[in-house]
Amino acid sequence: MACLFCRARKIGCIRPPENEPDQTCNQCLRRKLTCGYPTESRRGYHTRTTNS
């Protein structure tokens, strides 16, 4: 899963291994940005509203 910065720029997001304390990706490290990940998944079915 890409971080918010990489997702907005549509660039490759390379995360460090899970056991490292700092979870900042390479792109954010290079630019000295705060690396943030989305909290909940946006995937799934959309609910349809019925027009009665």
Phi and psi in radians as a Rosetta constraint file:
Dihedral C 1 N 2 CA 2 C 2 CIRCULARHARMONIC -1.476 0.35
Dihedral N 2 CA 2 C 2 N 3 CIRCULARHARMONIC 2.615 0.35
Dihedral C 2 N 3 CA 3 C 3 CIRCULARHARMONIC -1.280 0.35
Dihedral N 3 CA 3 C 3 N 4 CIRCULARHARMONIC 3.002 0.35
Dihedral C 3 N 4 CA 4 C 4 CIRCULARHARMONIC -1.104 0.35
Dihedral N 4 CA 4 C 4 N 5 CIRCULARHARMONIC -0.699 0.35
Dihedral C 4 N 5 CA 5 C 5 CIRCULARHARMONIC -1.126 0.35
Dihedral N 5 CA 5 C 5 N 6 CIRCULARHARMONIC -0.850 0.35
Dihedral C 5 N 6 CA 6 C 6 CIRCULARHARMONIC -1.149 0.35
Dihedral N 6 CA 6 C 6 N 7 CIRCULARHARMONIC -0.641 0.35
Dihedral C 6 N 7 CA 7 C 7 CIRCULARHARMONIC -1.152 0.35
Dihedral N 7 CA 7 C 7 N 8 CIRCULARHARMONIC -0.702 0.35
Dihedral C 7 N 8 CA 8 C 8 CIRCULARHARMONIC -1.181 0.35
Dihedral N 8 CA 8 C 8 N 9 CIRCULARHARMONIC -0.633 0.35
Dihedral C 8 N 9 CA 9 C 9 CIRCULARHARMONIC -1.548 0.35
Dihedral N 9 CA 9 C 9 N 10 CIRCULARHARMONIC -0.166 0.35
Dihedral C 9 N 10 CA 10 C 10 CIRCULARHARMONIC 0.972 0.35
Dihedral N 10 CA 10 C 10 N 11 CIRCULARHARMONIC 0.893 0.35
Dihedral C 10 N 11 CA 11 C 11 CIRCULARHARMONIC -2.118 0.35
Dihedral N 11 CA 11 C 11 N 12 CIRCULARHARMONIC 2.873 0.35
Dihedral C 11 N 12 CA 12 C 12 CIRCULARHARMONIC -1.194 0.35
Dihedral N 12 CA 12 C 12 N 13 CIRCULARHARMONIC 2.320 0.35
Dihedral C 12 N 13 CA 13 C 13 CIRCULARHARMONIC -1.967 0.35
Dihedral N 13 CA 13 C 13 N 14 CIRCULARHARMONIC 1.932 0.35
Dihedral C 13 N 14 CA 14 C 14 CIRCULARHARMONIC -1.854 0.35
Dihedral N 14 CA 14 C 14 N 15 CIRCULARHARMONIC 1.871 0.35
Dihedral C 14 N 15 CA 15 C 15 CIRCULARHARMONIC -1.505 0.35
Dihedral N 15 CA 15 C 15 N 16 CIRCULARHARMONIC 2.617 0.35
Dihedral C 15 N 16 CA 16 C 16 CIRCULARHARMONIC -1.265 0.35
Dihedral N 16 CA 16 C 16 N 17 CIRCULARHARMONIC 2.912 0.35
Dihedral C 16 N 17 CA 17 C 17 CIRCULARHARMONIC -1.022 0.35
Dihedral N 17 CA 17 C 17 N 18 CIRCULARHARMONIC 2.707 0.35
Dihedral C 17 N 18 CA 18 C 18 CIRCULARHARMONIC -1.060 0.35
Dihedral N 18 CA 18 C 18 N 19 CIRCULARHARMONIC -0.507 0.35
Dihedral C 18 N 19 CA 19 C 19 CIRCULARHARMONIC -1.400 0.35
Dihedral N 19 CA 19 C 19 N 20 CIRCULARHARMONIC -0.093 0.35
Dihedral C 19 N 20 CA 20 C 20 CIRCULARHARMONIC -1.412 0.35
Dihedral N 20 CA 20 C 20 N 21 CIRCULARHARMONIC 2.437 0.35
Dihedral C 20 N 21 CA 21 C 21 CIRCULARHARMONIC -1.202 0.35
Dihedral N 21 CA 21 C 21 N 22 CIRCULARHARMONIC -0.615 0.35
Dihedral C 21 N 22 CA 22 C 22 CIRCULARHARMONIC -1.633 0.35
Dihedral N 22 CA 22 C 22 N 23 CIRCULARHARMONIC 2.014 0.35
Dihedral C 22 N 23 CA 23 C 23 CIRCULARHARMONIC -1.731 0.35
Dihedral N 23 CA 23 C 23 N 24 CIRCULARHARMONIC 0.558 0.35
Dihedral C 23 N 24 CA 24 C 24 CIRCULARHARMONIC -1.436 0.35
Dihedral N 24 CA 24 C 24 N 25 CIRCULARHARMONIC 2.310 0.35
Dihedral C 24 N 25 CA 25 C 25 CIRCULARHARMONIC -1.311 0.35
Dihedral N 25 CA 25 C 25 N 26 CIRCULARHARMONIC 2.934 0.35
Dihedral C 25 N 26 CA 26 C 26 CIRCULARHARMONIC -1.093 0.35
Dihedral N 26 CA 26 C 26 N 27 CIRCULARHARMONIC -0.694 0.35
Dihedral C 26 N 27 CA 27 C 27 CIRCULARHARMONIC -1.120 0.35
Dihedral N 27 CA 27 C 27 N 28 CIRCULARHARMONIC -0.759 0.35
Dihedral C 27 N 28 CA 28 C 28 CIRCULARHARMONIC -1.238 0.35
Dihedral N 28 CA 28 C 28 N 29 CIRCULARHARMONIC -0.616 0.35
Dihedral C 28 N 29 CA 29 C 29 CIRCULARHARMONIC -1.082 0.35
Dihedral N 29 CA 29 C 29 N 30 CIRCULARHARMONIC -0.765 0.35
Dihedral C 29 N 30 CA 30 C 30 CIRCULARHARMONIC -1.098 0.35
Dihedral N 30 CA 30 C 30 N 31 CIRCULARHARMONIC -0.649 0.35
Dihedral C 30 N 31 CA 31 C 31 CIRCULARHARMONIC -1.659 0.35
Dihedral N 31 CA 31 C 31 N 32 CIRCULARHARMONIC -0.007 0.35
Dihedral C 31 N 32 CA 32 C 32 CIRCULARHARMONIC 0.988 0.35
Dihedral N 32 CA 32 C 32 N 33 CIRCULARHARMONIC 0.845 0.35
Dihedral C 32 N 33 CA 33 C 33 CIRCULARHARMONIC -1.882 0.35
Dihedral N 33 CA 33 C 33 N 34 CIRCULARHARMONIC 2.827 0.35
Dihedral C 33 N 34 CA 34 C 34 CIRCULARHARMONIC -1.402 0.35
Dihedral N 34 CA 34 C 34 N 35 CIRCULARHARMONIC 2.186 0.35
Dihedral C 34 N 35 CA 35 C 35 CIRCULARHARMONIC -1.642 0.35
Dihedral N 35 CA 35 C 35 N 36 CIRCULARHARMONIC 2.054 0.35
Dihedral C 35 N 36 CA 36 C 36 CIRCULARHARMONIC -2.168 0.35
Dihedral N 36 CA 36 C 36 N 37 CIRCULARHARMONIC 2.549 0.35
Dihedral C 36 N 37 CA 37 C 37 CIRCULARHARMONIC -2.029 0.35
Dihedral N 37 CA 37 C 37 N 38 CIRCULARHARMONIC 2.579 0.35
Dihedral C 37 N 38 CA 38 C 38 CIRCULARHARMONIC -1.081 0.35
Dihedral N 38 CA 38 C 38 N 39 CIRCULARHARMONIC 2.501 0.35
Dihedral C 38 N 39 CA 39 C 39 CIRCULARHARMONIC -1.410 0.35
Dihedral N 39 CA 39 C 39 N 40 CIRCULARHARMONIC -0.650 0.35
Dihedral C 39 N 40 CA 40 C 40 CIRCULARHARMONIC -2.247 0.35
Dihedral N 40 CA 40 C 40 N 41 CIRCULARHARMONIC 2.659 0.35
Dihedral C 40 N 41 CA 41 C 41 CIRCULARHARMONIC -1.288 0.35
Dihedral N 41 CA 41 C 41 N 42 CIRCULARHARMONIC 2.441 0.35
Dihedral C 41 N 42 CA 42 C 42 CIRCULARHARMONIC -1.675 0.35
Dihedral N 42 CA 42 C 42 N 43 CIRCULARHARMONIC 0.011 0.35
Dihedral C 42 N 43 CA 43 C 43 CIRCULARHARMONIC -1.370 0.35
Dihedral N 43 CA 43 C 43 N 44 CIRCULARHARMONIC 2.704 0.35
Dihedral C 43 N 44 CA 44 C 44 CIRCULARHARMONIC 2.410 0.35
Dihedral N 44 CA 44 C 44 N 45 CIRCULARHARMONIC -3.112 0.35
Dihedral C 44 N 45 CA 45 C 45 CIRCULARHARMONIC -1.482 0.35
Dihedral N 45 CA 45 C 45 N 46 CIRCULARHARMONIC 2.475 0.35
Dihedral C 45 N 46 CA 46 C 46 CIRCULARHARMONIC -1.548 0.35
Dihedral N 46 CA 46 C 46 N 47 CIRCULARHARMONIC 2.473 0.35
Dihedral C 46 N 47 CA 47 C 47 CIRCULARHARMONIC -1.511 0.35
Dihedral N 47 CA 47 C 47 N 48 CIRCULARHARMONIC 2.384 0.35
Dihedral C 47 N 48 CA 48 C 48 CIRCULARHARMONIC -1.675 0.35
Dihedral N 48 CA 48 C 48 N 49 CIRCULARHARMONIC 2.435 0.35
Dihedral C 48 N 49 CA 49 C 49 CIRCULARHARMONIC -1.677 0.35
Dihedral N 49 CA 49 C 49 N 50 CIRCULARHARMONIC 2.459 0.35
Dihedral C 49 N 50 CA 50 C 50 CIRCULARHARMONIC -1.704 0.35
Dihedral N 50 CA 50 C 50 N 51 CIRCULARHARMONIC 2.362 0.35
Dihedral C 50 N 51 CA 51 C 51 CIRCULARHARMONIC -1.677 0.35
Dihedral N 51 CA 51 C 51 N 52 CIRCULARHARMONIC 1.761 0.35
